[in-house]
Amino acid sequence: MKDRVFVRSWSAKDNGWYRRFLQDPNGAIQVKNYEIRIAAKRAVNKALRDAIAGAYLAKYKTPGALNYARDLCSEKSRATTLELLPARSE
């Protein structure tokens, strides 16, 4: 998982970013003052999604953050796991 970016949706709302990426995987993220074009790809491998859940729990282990991390590790949230990849140049 090193040097790879994965995201999960908290709620998977109909009008949220996750559903938009399912409709069109091309988009952009903003990091500081930079806009980076990306393509989102569903992470369907169970072992990979389990490893990502472990990383969430390892990183967010303070009492306040742990409840959120546990929610992001639920089956509902695991199913929304996307990998953000650099967009292909046209």
Secondary structure as the mmCIF struct_conf table of DSSP 4:
data_model
#
loop_
_struct_conf.conf_type_id
_struct_conf.id
_struct_conf.beg_label_comp_id
_struct_conf.beg_label_asym_id
_struct_conf.beg_label_seq_id
_struct_conf.end_label_comp_id
_struct_conf.end_label_asym_id
_struct_conf.end_label_seq_id
TURN_TY1_P TURN_TY1_P1 LYS A 2 ASP A 3
STRN STRN1 VAL A 5 VAL A 7
BEND BEND1 TRP A 10 SER A 11
TURN_TY1_P TURN_TY1_P2 ASP A 14 ASN A 15
BEND BEND2 GLY A 16 GLY A 16
HELX_RH_AL_P HELX_RH_AL_P1 TRP A 17 GLN A 23
STRN STRN2 ASN A 26 VAL A 31
TURN_TY1_P TURN_TY1_P3 LYS A 32 ASN A 33
STRN STRN3 TYR A 34 ARG A 42
HELX_RH_AL_P HELX_RH_AL_P2 LYS A 46 LYS A 59
BEND BEND3 THR A 62 THR A 62
HELX_RH_AL_P HELX_RH_AL_P3 PRO A 63 LEU A 72
TURN_TY1_P TURN_TY1_P4 CYS A 73 CYS A 73
BEND BEND4 SER A 74 SER A 74
HELX_RH_AL_P HELX_RH_AL_P4 GLU A 75 ARG A 78
TURN_TY1_P TURN_TY1_P5 ALA A 79 THR A 80
STRN STRN4 LEU A 82 PRO A 86
HELX_LH_PP_P HELX_LH_PP_P1 ALA A 87 SER A 89
#
